[in-house]
Amino acid sequence: MKRRHAQQVITADEQIARYAYVLGNVPASVADKAYAAAFSGLSATQREEIVGQLRAELPDEPDAAASVDPGAFARLMRDLLARDALVRIRDGAVIAAAFVASTPVVAYFTTGAGSVTMDQQPPWIHELAGHETAPVDGGRTHHRHGVPGILSRDHGNTGDSREW
């Protein structure tokens, strides 16, 4: 039986940091899908509020469709100025959290190319993708007490598993 860790409250700053990490580690095609998925998961009021906050931060007004169409929002977020504005607006952490937890991002780290680099990812990515993270074990072959491993003190072995 898997033991789940207690859910920790993640601050807005941590949500933004996780968003920036994921954005820097997924291809543009995954990011586009993640923005669209994150935006489509928001209520109409939240969408309008976020695009309104972005509108106030950007030099050029976003397309009117960006507040209702997830695809248009994803296209808006291709602009580096829009991404910069997103991390500065009041509700930026809302879209950042939805982006990180979106189906395209989870799929990228679960079955996509990101799954190949799972050993180099932070623990919260492991949790996101549903991977069990093993602690550094000093090369032992078994993690249970009472089961001999290569470095076990109670079992003098030569490393040949046939001796166990």
C-alpha positions in Angstrom: 0.0 0.0 0.0 1.4 3.4 -0.9 1.6 6.0 1.8 0.5 9.5 0.7 2.3 12.5 2.1 0.2 15.2 3.8 -0.7 18.0 1.5 1.3 21.1 2.2 0.0 24.6 1.5 2.0 26.1 -1.3 2.5 29.8 -1.3 1.9 32.0 -4.3 5.6 32.6 -4.7 6.2 28.9 -4.7 3.4 28.4 -7.3 5.1 31.0 -9.5 8.5 29.3 -9.0 7.1 25.9 -10.0 5.4 27.5 -13.0 8.7 29.1 -14.1 10.5 25.7 -13.7 7.9 23.8 -15.7 7.8 26.4 -18.4 11.6 26.2 -18.8 11.5 22.4 -19.0 8.6 21.6 -21.4 8.5 22.2 -25.2 6.5 25.1 -26.5 3.8 22.7 -27.8 3.2 21.3 -24.3 3.2 24.8 -22.9 0.6 25.9 -25.4 -1.6 23.0 -24.5 -1.0 23.6 -20.7 -2.0 27.2 -21.0 -5.2 26.3 -22.8 -6.0 23.5 -20.3 -5.3 25.7 -17.3 -7.4 28.6 -18.7 -10.3 26.3 -19.7 -10.5 25.0 -16.1 -11.2 28.5 -14.8 -14.6 30.0 -14.4 -15.7 32.7 -16.9 -15.3 35.3 -14.1 -11.7 34.2 -13.3 -10.8 34.3 -17.0 -12.1 37.8 -17.4 -10.3 38.9 -14.2 -7.0 37.4 -15.2 -7.1 38.9 -18.7 -8.1 42.2 -17.3 -5.2 42.2 -14.9 -2.9 41.3 -17.9 -4.4 44.0 -20.0 -3.4 46.6 -17.3 0.2 45.3 -17.4 0.8 45.0 -21.1 1.8 47.8 -23.5 -0.5 46.3 -26.3 -4.0 45.3 -25.5 -4.6 41.5 -25.7 -7.0 40.3 -28.3 -10.6 40.3 -27.0 -10.9 36.6 -27.6 -8.1 35.9 -25.0 -10.6 36.3 -22.2 -13.0 33.6 -23.5 -11.1 31.3 -25.8 -8.4 29.0 -24.2 -6.6 28.8 -27.6 -6.4 32.6 -27.8 -5.1 32.8 -24.3 -2.4 30.2 -25.1 -1.4 32.3 -28.1 -1.2 35.4 -25.9 1.0 33.6 -23.5 3.6 32.9 -26.2 4.6 36.6 -25.8 7.4 37.0 -23.2 5.9 40.3 -22.0 2.6 38.5 -21.3 4.5 35.7 -19.4 6.3 38.4 -17.4 3.1 40.2 -16.6 1.4 36.9 -15.6 3.9 36.4 -12.7 3.3 39.9 -11.5 -0.5 40.1 -11.5 -2.5 39.5 -8.4 -4.1 36.2 -9.7 -1.0 35.0 -11.4 -0.5 32.2 -8.9 -4.0 30.8 -9.8 -3.1 30.3 -13.5 0.4 29.2 -12.6 -1.0 26.4 -10.3 -3.4 25.3 -13.0 -0.7 25.3 -15.6 1.6 23.1 -13.5 -1.1 20.7 -12.6 -2.6 20.6 -16.2 -3.1 17.3 -18.0 -0.5 18.2 -20.7 2.2 18.9 -18.1 1.5 15.8 -16.1 1.4 13.7 -19.3 4.8 15.1 -20.4 6.4 14.0 -17.1 4.5 10.7 -16.9 4.7 9.2 -20.3 6.3 11.9 -22.5 9.9 12.9 -23.0 10.0 14.4 -19.5 9.6 10.9 -18.0 13.1 10.1 -19.3 14.6 12.8 -17.1 12.6 12.0 -14.0 15.7 11.2 -12.0 16.9 14.8 -12.4 13.5 16.4 -11.5 12.7 17.9 -8.1 10.5 15.8 -5.7 7.4 17.9 -6.4 7.6 16.8 -10.1 7.7 13.2 -8.9 4.6 13.8 -6.9 2.9 15.5 -9.8 3.6 12.6 -12.1 2.8 10.0 -9.5 6.3 8.6 -9.3 7.6 7.1 -6.0 10.8 8.8 -5.1 13.4 6.6 -3.5 15.9 8.1 -1.0 19.6 7.9 -1.8 20.4 4.5 -0.5 24.2 4.1 -0.7 23.9 1.4 -3.4 21.9 -1.1 -1.3 19.9 -3.5 -3.4 17.1 -3.9 -0.8 15.4 -1.1 1.2 13.7 -3.3 3.8 15.1 -4.2 7.2 16.1 -7.8 7.5 16.7 -8.3 3.8 20.4 -8.5 3.1 21.9 -6.2 0.5 25.3 -5.7 -0.9 26.3 -3.4 2.0 24.4 -5.3 4.7 26.4 -5.6 8.0 24.6 -8.8 8.9 25.4 -10.7 5.8 28.9 -11.3 4.6 28.5 -11.5 0.9 30.7 -11.0 -2.1 28.0 -9.2 -4.1 26.8 -12.4 -5.7 23.0 -12.5 -5.3 23.1 -16.3 -5.5 24.6 -16.3 -2.0 21.5 -14.7 -0.5 
